[in-house]
Every structure is written in structure tokens, then in C-alpha cells.
Amino acid sequence: MKLPTNLAVLLEFFKTTGKLKSVLRHNKATKKRRENSAEHSWSVALFAWAIADELEKDLGTKLNQEKMIKMALIHDLVEIHVGDNPIWKPKNRLEKQQEQEKKAAQKLFAQLPKKLGQEMYSFWLEFEADKTPEAKIVKSLDWLSAMIQKITTLQGWLDLDVDIKQYDEKINTRIKFSKTFNKIYQNLRKEVLDKGLMKK
């Protein structure tokens, strides 16, 4: 049976986005295998949903929880075309990566029916711009989720040329808008050092 055009387009998009399961990250999912980007996106989306009420109290503002969950689910879809790129790289390489990711997002979301494609692309751009409360939250959860993953698998950061002061500098800039995130980070930071997972 031939599918209506709109369903056929959605089915092809779903087949394409399923490839995110084969994009491997630097983090491990278990002690025996690496995490894939689809698993990571799911964890960020679940974290965003679960912590939203706490963040509304913290920030004193109503948050668009649905947007945060959607943003979390699609924030790494571009990795289907460009792969996962570690954050610890020179600035010029990061800028080139951002250009590649924007082209990948345009290509990916253009496959969809116009309204849905525009919605997903606008959420992806909002995440990248990092200006709205929802984008700042999902960006922070992106980092914290990865940190939790490295702790729970005891992978740590010893294979990277990074110490706790460098990590503090990057993440404190990211989470400074939220007391909740600062408390979570301080708790995770202590665990990292107590377990010897990062250079001091």
C-alpha cells in the first residue's frame, strides 16, 4: 500500500534520524561500550522534564517545558551528518564545526513538511544561540548529563588533557544563571575529585 505523501516523508525522516543511534560519543554508556548520541539526547530530554519545576522556582519564571523537551530531543540530530565533536578543541575548529552543523540542520529539517521543519529548525537555532531560558537550561543539561555519564561509568577525564580548574572555568560560565545547577555541579565536582576521575 502506498503511503500518503506526508506520511512517507515522516517515515523517511524517522529512518534518517534513527541513524543517531550509530553516532558514538566519547562517553561510555556502560563500562564495556560507548554511548551513542540518541541515548544522550534521551537523557537530556528526561532531565529537562524532571527538573523543570525546580528550575521555575529557582529562576522565578514560567518555563516552556514542552519546548525544552523537544529542544533536547533534536539538539544533536545534526551529528547524523557531522558526527560527535568533543568540546576540547581549538576555537577555529569549533567555528568550522558550527558552520558544518548549521548546513546539516538546514538539510535535515528541510526534509520535513514545512511547518514541522520550521519548528524543529527554529528550536535547533534557539539552542545554538543560547539566549532564552529554555536554551540555557538544555545547554546546561547537555553538559551535566555528560558529566554524570562519565561519573557513573567511572570513565572520568583522565584520558583528556583537562584538569578540574579548566572544567570549572567552562562549566561555571555555562551554569552561572542557576543556583540549582550550581548546587548540582558542586555535588558532582566533589564526587569527581573523591573518585580521582579528573586531574586536580
Summary of the structure (lengths in Angstrom):
residues: 200
radius of gyration: 17.7
end to end distance: 61.9
largest distance: 61.9
contacts: 575
relative contact order: 0.13
helix: 69%
strand: 5%
